[in-house]
Amino acid sequence: MDIAASITKVLAVGLILGAGLPALFAIGMRLEAIGHGDLGRPANPVYRVLGYAIFGLTLLVILVGILWVTRQTLSYYFDLRIFPDFAYK
């Protein structure tokens, strides 16, 4: 039963990050296009700023993911601990 729970967790994270991040990026692209008035609507700077905020969120998630994968290496070579102590056991 423990293996099934682990597989389910990996599947959920894979779907969220594998499909969720590109979907989030696409939503940001759409809002940015609406903000510039490219889709036959008048330009609206609120949508453009919202699109850029979603781009920033996507970039932040990618950066945190890279730092999470490399956390042990950063801790070992540079004595740099970015995450809480429970992440290094």
C-alpha positions as CSV (number, residue, x, y, z in Angstrom):
1,M,0.0,0.0,0.0
2,D,2.9,2.3,0.6
3,I,4.1,1.9,-3.0
4,A,0.7,2.9,-4.3
5,A,0.6,6.0,-2.1
6,S,4.1,7.0,-3.3
7,I,3.2,6.5,-7.0
8,T,0.0,8.6,-6.5
9,K,2.1,11.4,-5.0
10,V,4.6,11.4,-7.8
11,L,1.8,11.3,-10.4
12,A,0.0,14.3,-8.8
13,V,3.2,16.4,-8.6
14,G,4.0,15.4,-12.2
15,L,0.6,16.5,-13.4
16,I,0.8,19.8,-11.5
17,L,4.3,20.7,-12.6
18,G,4.2,19.0,-16.0
19,A,0.9,20.4,-17.1
20,G,0.2,23.1,-14.6
21,L,3.3,25.3,-15.3
22,P,2.8,25.4,-19.1
23,A,-0.9,26.1,-18.6
24,L,0.0,28.9,-16.2
25,F,2.4,30.3,-18.7
26,A,-0.3,30.1,-21.4
27,I,-2.7,32.0,-19.2
28,G,0.0,34.7,-18.7
29,M,0.5,34.9,-22.5
30,R,-3.2,35.3,-23.1
31,L,-3.6,38.0,-20.4
32,E,-0.5,39.9,-21.8
33,A,-2.0,39.8,-25.3
34,I,-5.3,41.1,-24.0
35,G,-3.4,43.8,-22.2
36,H,-1.8,45.0,-25.4
37,G,-5.0,45.0,-27.3
38,D,-3.8,42.3,-29.8
39,L,-7.1,40.3,-29.7
40,G,-9.5,42.9,-31.0
41,R,-10.1,44.4,-27.6
42,P,-9.0,47.8,-26.4
43,A,-5.6,47.8,-24.6
44,N,-5.9,47.3,-20.8
45,P,-2.8,47.7,-18.7
46,V,-4.3,45.8,-15.8
47,Y,-4.3,42.6,-17.9
48,R,-0.8,43.2,-19.0
49,V,0.5,43.6,-15.4
50,L,-1.4,40.5,-14.4
51,G,0.2,38.6,-17.3
52,Y,3.6,39.7,-16.2
53,A,2.8,38.7,-12.6
54,I,1.9,35.2,-13.8
55,F,5.2,35.0,-15.8
56,G,7.0,36.0,-12.6
57,L,5.2,33.3,-10.6
58,T,6.1,30.7,-13.3
59,L,9.7,31.7,-13.2
60,L,9.7,31.6,-9.4
61,V,8.3,28.1,-9.3
62,I,11.0,26.9,-11.8
63,L,13.7,28.6,-9.8
64,V,12.5,27.0,-6.5
65,G,12.4,23.6,-8.2
66,I,16.0,23.9,-9.4
67,L,17.1,25.0,-6.0
68,W,15.2,22.1,-4.4
69,V,16.9,19.6,-6.7
70,T,20.3,21.0,-6.0
71,R,19.8,21.7,-2.3
72,Q,22.2,18.9,-1.1
73,T,25.0,20.0,-3.5
74,L,24.6,23.6,-2.4
75,S,24.7,22.6,1.2
76,Y,27.8,20.3,0.8
77,Y,30.0,22.5,-1.4
78,F,29.0,26.0,-0.4
79,D,27.4,25.4,3.1
80,L,24.3,27.2,1.7
81,R,21.0,26.1,3.2
82,I,18.1,27.8,1.5
83,F,15.3,25.5,2.8
84,P,14.4,24.5,6.4
85,D,16.5,21.9,8.2
86,F,14.0,19.0,7.6
87,A,14.8,19.2,3.8
88,Y,18.4,18.1,4.4
89,K,17.9,14.8,6.1
